[in-house]
């Protein structure tokens, strides 16, 4: 007689359901109100998913937050607030938590506390998004122990700058069609593959430990059971062998009774290890697609067919930034700027790190890769060069200039500022130090149209008055100096940049007939560099760019020829304001 088969299914995934809990006064977030915690569990268990979410959150939080305001007073007030946005952290720390919530849940929540007079916001705290629920009567319900039989609940009114209740909750979620109640994660389409990722390693481990491999047929020669008996038997097997902790799904077959004992047959194919290699590859691809990852290289994964060179890496980074990161950053910045209007009328804007290809400089500086490896990744030759009369120092101009091209910005992005405050030298010095910490006295002499001795006297006075401090031989502004700028309404945001141009002490034009091609190209670039740019170029090139700049020259009329490891060009400091 043909056997009767029953299949036992162990895995079931579905989208969360939202139901009203009228007793507690909130709307549940998934089955048993546990959907956010299930997402956290997957984040903690899936190595691929966790790495992507963490790196995406780092991209989203950016490098720093720029304050844009109409005057120095507004900017200074906002900066003071960002430095201590609540009793425990600064704004950048808060924004890091916001970014992770956005990448894990697709939303974030903040507790807004108004001052007693209700004239301004006193503090802003991050609220873990998984702990917030939509309320039925009050706008939101918060609890840190939803798993408890009797969770402690806190009720919040929603953010409203008109009513200004003492504590309000700002709730943001990225738009998704059809999701009006709670957000779904951006990677929701890949959840099943993320769950598979959590099980693959567990399966292999427990297959080895238990010896009870997947896809097993059990034949029980006890006769055809009643539906209730079959249900109980299936439940016992499911309870004992479910999931990768027992490494196997089970098929149970019921036959007519006879004298034969039960038979257990292993149905797994012999090349099961190869199937898992293919499964792992497919899981990785689907997780990347679910996360909208344009290039796995950005997350430390090199896939077949990708060269992994700097150009490809930078292109992938810029594509991911423009298509995914920046649109989300703008929405978050807009929300935070809207809140900050009630602290100081400024706009907050996230600034991002430079293209990831330049991180080879950082890796070299941290000792993670050698200088030769960094030069190779940047497309620079690591082979020894031939010394000759045309190249007395053995320099590779074509390779070096690639680094100069990678740093700095074109001058057309800036306006040049003439610094001459005859009656306010202190304010001029403080303004320069505010935006360019670490400037040396000689830098200020180059930038300011004043006698060097007078500038040094002014520095000594500012130091004695507690306006500035010594930072490694350079100067940095202190709180008292910032206050002086604010009191005098010094509002222009200026900075110091360096231009590759003819040394003023040298005769002639910027480019003369004997100017080397390297210097011609540098002058034609028309780029402006920060002090940090030039320091980084020095690190990766292996020589002091401040001293050598990049060129060399022969002393005119010398015989035999005398070659100098620098040229008639220099780094000329410029005071600029971004357009």
C-alpha positions as CSV (number, residue, x, y, z in Angstrom):
1,X,0.0,0.0,0.0
2,X,1.3,3.5,-0.9
3,X,2.7,5.3,2.2
4,X,1.1,8.4,3.5
5,X,3.5,11.3,3.8
6,X,3.4,14.4,6.0
7,X,5.9,17.2,5.6
8,X,7.1,19.1,8.7
9,X,8.0,22.7,7.9
10,X,10.2,24.5,10.4
11,X,10.7,28.0,9.1
12,X,8.1,30.6,8.4
13,X,8.8,34.3,7.8
14,X,6.2,37.1,7.3
15,X,5.8,40.8,7.5
16,X,4.8,42.3,10.8
17,X,1.1,42.8,11.8
18,X,-0.1,45.8,13.7
19,X,-2.9,45.4,16.2
20,X,-4.5,47.6,18.8
21,X,-3.8,46.8,22.4
22,X,-6.6,48.7,24.0
23,X,-5.7,47.5,27.5
24,X,-2.2,49.1,27.4
25,X,-3.2,51.9,24.9
26,X,-0.7,51.2,22.0
27,X,-0.5,49.5,18.7
28,X,1.7,46.4,18.6
29,X,4.7,46.2,16.4
30,X,4.5,42.7,14.9
31,X,3.5,39.4,16.3
32,X,3.6,39.6,20.1
33,X,5.0,43.2,19.7
34,X,8.5,41.8,19.0
35,X,9.3,42.7,15.4
36,X,12.0,45.3,16.2
37,X,13.7,42.9,18.6
38,X,13.7,40.2,15.9
39,X,15.5,42.7,13.6
40,X,18.1,43.2,16.4
41,X,18.5,39.5,16.8
42,X,19.2,39.1,13.1
43,X,21.7,42.0,13.2
44,X,23.5,40.3,16.1
45,X,23.6,36.9,14.5
46,X,24.2,37.5,10.8
47,X,27.9,38.5,10.2
48,X,27.2,39.8,6.6
49,X,24.1,41.8,7.5
50,X,25.7,43.2,10.7
51,X,28.8,44.4,8.8
52,X,26.7,46.1,6.1
53,X,24.4,47.9,8.6
54,X,27.3,49.1,10.7
55,X,29.2,50.5,7.7
56,X,26.1,52.0,6.2
57,X,25.5,53.8,9.5
58,X,29.0,55.1,9.5
59,X,28.5,56.5,5.9
60,X,25.2,58.0,7.0
61,X,26.6,59.8,10.1
62,X,29.3,61.3,7.9
63,X,32.5,63.0,8.9
64,X,31.2,66.0,10.7
65,X,28.3,68.4,11.0
66,X,28.6,71.9,9.6
67,X,26.6,74.8,11.0
68,X,25.4,77.3,8.5
69,X,24.0,80.6,10.0
70,X,23.6,84.2,9.2
71,X,26.0,85.5,11.9
72,X,28.7,84.4,14.3
73,X,26.4,84.6,17.3
74,X,23.9,82.1,16.0
75,X,26.7,79.8,14.9
76,X,28.5,80.0,18.2
77,X,25.2,79.4,20.2
78,X,24.5,76.3,18.0
79,X,28.1,75.0,18.4
80,X,27.9,75.3,22.2
81,X,24.7,73.3,22.1
82,X,26.2,70.6,19.8
83,X,29.1,70.2,22.2
84,X,26.8,69.1,25.0
85,X,23.4,68.3,23.5
86,X,22.4,66.5,26.7
87,X,24.0,65.7,30.1
88,X,25.8,62.6,28.7
89,X,27.0,63.2,25.1
90,X,27.7,65.6,22.3
91,X,25.8,65.9,19.0
92,X,28.1,63.7,16.9
93,X,27.6,60.8,19.4
94,X,23.8,61.3,19.2
95,X,23.9,61.4,15.4
96,X,25.8,58.1,15.4
97,X,22.9,56.4,17.3
98,X,20.4,58.1,14.9
99,X,22.3,56.7,11.9
100,X,22.3,53.1,13.3
101,X,18.6,53.2,14.1
102,X,17.9,54.5,10.5
103,X,19.8,51.7,9.0
104,X,18.4,49.0,11.3
105,X,14.8,50.1,11.5
106,X,14.4,52.9,8.9
107,X,13.5,55.5,11.5
108,X,14.6,57.2,14.7
109,X,13.1,58.8,17.8
110,X,14.3,61.7,20.0
111,X,13.1,63.0,23.4
112,X,12.8,66.7,23.3
113,X,13.0,68.6,26.6
114,X,12.0,72.3,26.7
115,X,13.4,74.7,29.3
116,X,11.1,75.8,32.2
117,X,10.2,79.0,30.5
118,X,9.4,77.1,27.3
119,X,11.4,79.6,25.2
120,X,14.0,77.1,24.0
121,X,14.9,73.5,23.9
122,X,17.0,72.5,26.9
123,X,18.2,69.0,25.9
124,X,17.7,66.3,23.3
125,X,18.1,62.6,24.0
126,X,18.2,59.6,21.8
127,X,15.4,57.1,22.4
128,X,16.1,53.5,21.2
129,X,13.7,53.1,18.3
130,X,12.8,49.5,19.2
131,X,11.3,50.7,22.5
132,X,8.8,53.2,21.0
133,X,5.2,52.3,20.0
134,X,2.3,54.4,18.6
135,X,-0.3,55.2,21.2
136,X,-4.1,55.1,21.0
137,X,-4.9,58.0,23.3
138,X,-1.4,59.5,23.9
139,X,0.7,59.9,20.8
140,X,3.5,57.5,21.8
141,X,4.2,54.8,24.4
142,X,7.8,54.0,25.5
143,X,9.1,51.0,27.5
144,X,12.5,49.5,28.1
145,X,11.0,46.2,29.0
146,X,8.4,45.1,26.5
147,X,9.2,41.5,27.3
148,X,7.9,41.9,30.8
149,X,4.5,40.7,31.8
150,X,3.8,44.2,33.1
151,X,6.1,46.5,31.3
152,X,6.8,50.0,32.7
153,X,5.2,52.4,30.3
154,X,6.0,56.1,29.7
155,X,3.5,58.1,27.6
156,X,4.7,61.0,25.4
157,X,3.0,63.7,23.4
158,X,4.4,64.1,19.9
159,X,6.8,66.9,19.0
160,X,4.9,70.2,18.7
161,X,6.7,73.5,19.0
162,X,3.4,75.3,19.5
163,X,2.2,73.4,22.6
164,X,5.8,72.9,24.0
165,X,5.0,70.3,26.7
166,X,7.9,69.7,29.0
167,X,8.8,66.4,27.3
168,X,7.9,65.6,23.7
169,X,8.8,62.7,21.4
170,X,10.1,63.4,17.8
171,X,9.4,60.4,15.7
172,X,10.7,60.1,12.1
173,X,10.4,57.3,9.6
174,X,11.5,57.1,6.0
175,X,8.6,57.0,3.6
176,X,7.6,53.6,2.2
177,X,4.4,53.1,0.3
178,X,1.7,51.4,2.3
179,X,3.4,51.7,5.6
180,X,1.6,54.4,7.6
181,X,2.0,52.9,11.1
182,X,5.6,51.7,11.6
183,X,8.5,51.6,9.2
184,X,9.8,48.5,7.6
185,X,13.6,48.2,7.3
186,X,15.1,49.2,4.0
187,X,16.4,45.7,3.6
188,X,13.1,44.0,4.2
189,X,13.2,42.1,0.9
190,X,16.4,40.3,2.0
191,X,15.2,39.2,5.5
192,X,14.8,35.5,4.6
193,X,18.4,35.5,3.2
194,X,19.7,37.3,6.3
195,X,18.0,34.6,8.4
196,X,19.6,31.9,6.2
197,X,23.0,33.5,6.8
198,X,22.5,33.2,10.6
199,X,21.8,29.4,10.1
200,X,24.6,28.3,7.7
201,X,27.4,28.2,10.2
202,X,25.1,26.8,12.9
203,X,24.1,24.1,10.5
204,X,27.6,23.0,9.7
205,X,28.7,23.1,13.3
206,X,25.8,21.0,14.6
207,X,25.9,18.6,11.6
208,X,29.4,17.6,12.7
209,X,28.4,17.5,16.4
210,X,25.2,15.5,16.0
211,X,25.7,13.4,12.9
212,X,22.0,13.8,12.1
213,X,22.2,15.4,8.7
214,X,19.5,17.3,6.9
215,X,16.8,15.8,4.7
216,X,16.1,12.6,6.6
217,X,13.3,10.1,5.9
218,X,11.9,8.2,8.9
219,X,9.7,5.2,8.2
220,X,7.5,4.1,11.2
221,X,5.9,0.7,10.6
222,X,3.1,1.2,13.2
223,X,0.2,1.6,10.9
224,X,-1.5,4.7,9.6
225,X,-2.2,6.9,12.6
226,X,-5.2,9.1,13.2
227,X,-4.8,12.8,12.4
228,X,-4.4,13.6,16.1
229,X,-1.8,10.9,16.6
230,X,0.1,12.1,13.4
231,X,0.0,15.7,14.7
232,X,1.5,14.7,18.1
233,X,4.2,12.6,16.5
234,X,5.1,15.4,14.1
235,X,5.2,17.8,17.0
236,X,7.6,15.5,19.0
237,X,10.0,15.3,16.0
238,X,9.7,19.0,15.4
239,X,10.5,19.9,19.0
240,X,13.5,17.6,19.0
241,X,15.0,18.2,15.6
242,X,13.9,21.7,14.5
243,X,16.4,24.2,13.1
244,X,20.1,24.2,12.7
245,X,20.8,23.5,16.3
246,X,19.8,19.9,15.4
247,X,20.9,20.3,11.8
248,X,17.9,18.9,9.9
249,X,14.5,19.1,8.6
250,X,12.5,15.9,8.8
251,X,10.1,14.0,6.6
252,X,7.9,11.4,8.4
253,X,6.4,8.5,6.4
254,X,3.6,6.2,7.9
255,X,3.3,2.7,6.4
256,X,1.0,-0.2,7.0
257,X,1.9,-2.2,10.1
258,X,4.3,-5.1,9.7
259,X,7.2,-6.8,11.5
260,X,9.9,-4.5,10.1
261,X,11.5,-2.0,12.5
262,X,11.5,1.7,11.8
263,X,14.0,2.8,9.1
264,X,15.9,6.1,8.9
265,X,17.3,7.0,5.5
266,X,19.6,9.9,4.8
267,X,18.4,11.8,1.7
268,X,21.1,14.4,1.6
269,X,23.2,14.5,-1.6
270,X,26.8,13.6,-1.4
271,X,28.0,17.0,-2.6
272,X,26.2,18.9,0.2
273,X,29.3,21.0,1.0
274,X,29.3,22.3,-2.6
275,X,25.6,23.2,-2.3
276,X,26.3,25.2,0.8
277,X,29.2,27.1,-0.9
278,X,26.7,28.0,-3.7
279,X,24.0,28.9,-1.1
280,X,26.5,31.1,0.8
281,X,27.3,33.0,-2.5
282,X,23.6,33.4,-3.3
283,X,22.8,34.6,0.2
284,X,25.6,37.2,0.1
285,X,24.4,38.5,-3.3
286,X,20.8,38.8,-2.1
287,X,21.8,40.5,1.1
288,X,23.8,43.1,-0.9
289,X,20.8,43.6,-3.3
290,X,18.4,44.0,-0.3
291,X,20.7,46.7,1.1
292,X,21.0,48.5,-2.2
293,X,24.8,48.1,-2.1
294,X,26.2,49.2,-5.5
295,X,29.6,47.6,-4.9
296,X,30.6,45.0,-2.2
297,X,34.1,46.5,-2.3
298,X,32.7,49.4,-0.1
299,X,32.1,46.8,2.6
300,X,35.4,45.0,2.4
301,X,34.1,42.2,0.0
302,X,35.8,41.7,-3.4
303,X,33.7,39.7,-5.8
304,X,34.6,37.9,-8.9
305,X,35.2,40.2,-11.9
306,X,36.0,43.3,-9.8
307,X,39.5,44.6,-10.1
308,X,39.4,46.5,-6.8
309,X,41.6,49.3,-8.1
310,X,41.4,52.8,-6.7
311,X,39.5,54.2,-9.7
312,X,36.8,51.5,-9.4
313,X,36.7,52.0,-5.7
314,X,36.3,55.7,-5.8
315,X,33.6,55.5,-8.5
316,X,31.7,52.9,-6.5
317,X,31.9,55.1,-3.4
318,X,30.7,58.2,-5.2
319,X,27.8,56.3,-6.8
320,X,26.7,54.9,-3.4
321,X,27.1,58.3,-1.8
322,X,25.0,60.1,-4.4
323,X,22.3,57.4,-4.9
324,X,21.8,56.2,-1.3
325,X,23.7,58.0,1.5
326,X,23.2,61.7,0.6
327,X,19.4,61.6,-0.1
328,X,19.0,60.0,3.4
329,X,21.4,62.5,5.0
330,X,19.4,65.4,3.6
331,X,16.2,64.1,5.1
332,X,17.8,63.6,8.5
333,X,19.6,67.0,8.3
334,X,16.3,68.7,7.4
335,X,14.6,67.1,10.5
336,X,17.4,68.1,12.8
337,X,17.6,71.7,11.4
338,X,13.8,72.0,11.9
339,X,14.3,71.1,15.6
340,X,17.3,73.4,16.0
341,X,15.3,76.4,14.8
342,X,14.1,76.5,18.4
343,X,17.7,76.7,19.8
344,X,19.4,78.9,17.2
345,X,18.3,79.8,13.7
346,X,20.9,77.7,11.8
347,X,21.0,74.9,9.3
348,X,22.8,71.7,10.0
349,X,24.5,69.9,7.1
350,X,26.4,66.6,7.2
351,X,29.8,66.7,5.6
352,X,31.2,63.4,4.3
353,X,34.7,61.9,4.3
354,X,36.7,62.2,1.1
355,X,36.4,59.4,-1.5
356,X,37.3,56.0,0.0
357,X,40.3,55.6,-2.3
358,X,42.1,58.2,-0.3
359,X,41.8,56.1,2.8
360,X,45.0,54.3,1.7
361,X,46.7,57.3,3.2
362,X,45.0,56.7,6.5
363,X,45.8,53.0,6.3
364,X,49.5,53.8,5.7
365,X,49.5,56.4,8.5
366,X,48.1,53.8,11.0
367,X,50.7,51.2,10.0
368,X,48.1,48.9,8.5
369,X,49.7,48.8,5.1
370,X,53.2,49.7,4.0
371,X,54.1,52.8,2.0
372,X,54.9,50.6,-1.0
373,X,51.4,49.0,-0.8
374,X,49.8,52.4,-0.5
375,X,51.7,53.8,-3.5
376,X,50.7,50.7,-5.5
377,X,47.0,51.1,-4.6
378,X,47.2,54.7,-5.7
379,X,48.6,53.7,-9.0
380,X,52.1,54.9,-8.2
381,X,55.2,53.0,-9.2
382,X,57.1,51.3,-6.5
383,X,60.1,50.3,-8.7
384,X,63.4,52.0,-8.2
385,X,63.9,54.9,-10.7
386,X,67.0,55.7,-12.7
387,X,69.0,58.7,-11.7
388,X,70.2,61.0,-14.5
389,X,71.1,64.6,-15.3
390,X,67.5,65.0,-16.4
391,X,66.3,63.4,-13.1
392,X,69.1,63.9,-10.5
393,X,66.9,62.9,-7.6
394,X,65.2,59.9,-9.1
395,X,61.7,61.3,-8.7
396,X,58.7,60.0,-10.6
397,X,56.8,63.2,-11.5
398,X,54.0,61.4,-13.3
399,X,53.3,59.2,-10.3
400,X,53.6,61.9,-7.7
401,X,51.3,64.3,-9.4
402,X,48.5,61.8,-9.2
403,X,48.6,62.4,-5.4
404,X,48.5,66.2,-5.9
405,X,45.5,65.8,-8.2
406,X,43.7,63.7,-5.6
407,X,43.8,66.4,-2.9
408,X,42.7,70.0,-2.7
409,X,39.8,71.8,-4.4
410,X,39.7,74.1,-7.4
411,X,40.1,77.8,-6.7
412,X,36.8,78.7,-8.4
413,X,34.9,77.3,-5.3
414,X,36.3,80.2,-3.2
415,X,36.4,83.9,-2.9
416,X,39.7,85.5,-1.8
417,X,39.5,87.7,1.3
418,X,41.7,90.7,1.9
419,X,42.7,90.6,5.6
420,X,43.5,94.1,6.8
421,X,41.8,95.1,10.1
422,X,43.9,98.1,11.1
423,X,42.0,98.7,14.3
424,X,41.1,95.1,15.1
425,X,44.2,92.9,14.8
426,X,43.1,90.7,17.7
427,X,39.8,89.9,16.0
428,X,41.6,89.1,12.7
429,X,43.9,86.7,14.5
430,X,41.1,85.1,16.4
431,X,39.0,84.7,13.3
432,X,41.8,82.9,11.4
433,X,42.5,80.6,14.4
434,X,38.8,79.8,14.8
435,X,38.6,78.2,11.3
436,X,42.3,77.1,11.1
437,X,43.5,75.7,14.4
438,X,47.2,75.1,14.7
439,X,48.4,78.1,12.6
440,X,51.9,79.2,13.4
441,X,53.1,82.7,14.0
442,X,54.8,82.8,10.7
443,X,51.6,81.7,9.0
444,X,49.8,84.7,10.5
445,X,52.6,86.9,9.4
446,X,52.1,85.7,5.8
447,X,48.4,86.2,6.0
448,X,48.1,89.5,7.7
449,X,49.2,92.9,6.3
450,X,51.0,93.9,9.5
451,X,54.5,94.1,10.9
452,X,55.7,90.7,12.3
453,X,56.7,92.1,15.6
454,X,53.3,93.7,16.1
455,X,51.6,90.3,15.3
456,X,53.9,88.6,17.8
457,X,53.0,91.2,20.5
458,X,49.3,90.6,19.8
459,X,49.7,86.9,20.1
460,X,51.5,87.3,23.5
461,X,48.7,89.5,24.7
462,X,45.9,87.1,23.6
463,X,47.8,84.2,25.2
464,X,48.1,86.2,28.5
465,X,44.4,87.1,28.4
466,X,43.4,83.4,28.0
467,X,42.0,83.9,24.5
468,X,44.4,81.4,22.7
469,X,46.5,78.4,23.7
470,X,49.7,76.8,22.4
471,X,48.9,73.6,20.4
472,X,52.1,71.9,19.4
473,X,53.9,75.1,18.6
474,X,50.9,76.6,16.7
475,X,48.0,78.5,18.2
476,X,44.4,77.5,18.9
477,X,41.4,79.6,20.0
478,X,39.8,79.2,23.5
479,X,36.3,79.8,24.6
480,X,37.1,83.4,25.7
481,X,38.3,84.1,22.2
482,X,35.2,82.7,20.6
483,X,33.1,84.9,22.9
484,X,35.1,88.0,21.8
485,X,34.3,87.2,18.2
486,X,30.7,86.7,19.0
487,X,30.5,89.9,20.9
488,X,31.9,91.8,17.9
489,X,29.6,90.0,15.5
490,X,32.4,88.7,13.3
491,X,30.3,86.5,11.0
492,X,32.3,85.7,7.9
493,X,33.5,82.1,7.8
494,X,37.0,82.2,6.4
495,X,39.8,79.7,6.2
496,X,43.4,79.4,5.1
497,X,44.2,77.5,1.9
498,X,47.6,77.1,0.2
499,X,48.3,77.7,-3.5
500,X,51.1,76.2,-5.5
501,X,52.6,79.4,-7.0
502,X,55.9,81.2,-7.6
503,X,57.8,82.1,-4.5
504,X,57.5,85.9,-4.1
505,X,61.3,86.1,-3.5
506,X,62.0,84.6,-6.9
507,X,62.0,86.8,-10.0
508,X,59.9,86.3,-13.1
509,X,56.5,84.9,-13.8
510,X,54.8,81.8,-12.4
511,X,55.9,79.9,-15.5
512,X,59.1,80.5,-17.4
513,X,60.7,78.7,-20.4
514,X,62.8,76.5,-18.1
515,X,59.8,75.5,-15.8
516,X,59.5,71.8,-15.5
517,X,56.4,70.0,-16.8
518,X,55.4,69.0,-13.2
519,X,55.3,72.6,-12.1
520,X,53.5,73.8,-15.2
521,X,50.8,71.2,-14.5
522,X,50.6,72.2,-10.8
523,X,50.1,75.8,-11.7
524,X,47.5,74.9,-14.3
525,X,45.5,72.9,-11.8
526,X,44.6,76.1,-9.9
527,X,43.9,74.0,-6.8
528,X,43.8,75.2,-3.2
529,X,45.0,72.9,-0.5
530,X,44.5,72.8,3.3
531,X,47.3,72.2,5.8
532,X,45.9,68.7,6.4
533,X,45.9,68.0,2.6
534,X,49.6,68.8,2.4
535,X,50.5,66.8,5.5
536,X,48.7,63.8,4.1
537,X,50.5,64.1,0.8
538,X,53.8,64.1,2.6
539,X,52.8,60.9,4.4
540,X,52.0,59.0,1.3
541,X,54.8,60.4,-0.9
542,X,57.5,59.8,1.7
543,X,59.0,63.3,1.6
544,X,58.2,66.7,3.1
545,X,55.8,68.3,0.5
546,X,56.1,71.6,2.4
547,X,59.8,71.8,1.7
548,X,60.1,70.1,-1.7
549,X,56.7,71.1,-3.0
550,X,57.2,68.6,-5.8
551,X,59.8,70.1,-8.0
552,X,63.6,70.7,-8.3
553,X,65.8,73.2,-10.0
554,X,69.3,73.7,-11.2
555,X,71.2,76.7,-9.8
556,X,71.7,79.1,-12.8
557,X,75.3,79.4,-14.0
558,X,76.6,76.6,-11.6
559,X,79.4,74.4,-13.0
560,X,79.4,71.6,-12.4
561,X,75.6,71.8,-12.2
562,X,74.2,72.2,-8.7
563,X,70.7,70.7,-8.3
564,X,68.4,71.8,-5.5
565,X,65.6,69.4,-4.1
566,X,63.0,72.2,-4.4
567,X,62.0,74.7,-7.1
568,X,61.1,78.4,-7.5
569,X,57.5,77.6,-6.5
570,X,56.2,77.5,-3.0
571,X,53.0,77.1,-1.0
572,X,51.5,80.5,-0.8
573,X,48.9,81.0,1.9
574,X,45.6,82.5,0.9
575,X,42.6,83.7,3.1
576,X,39.4,82.5,1.4
577,X,35.7,82.2,1.9
578,X,33.8,79.4,0.3
579,X,31.3,80.6,-2.3
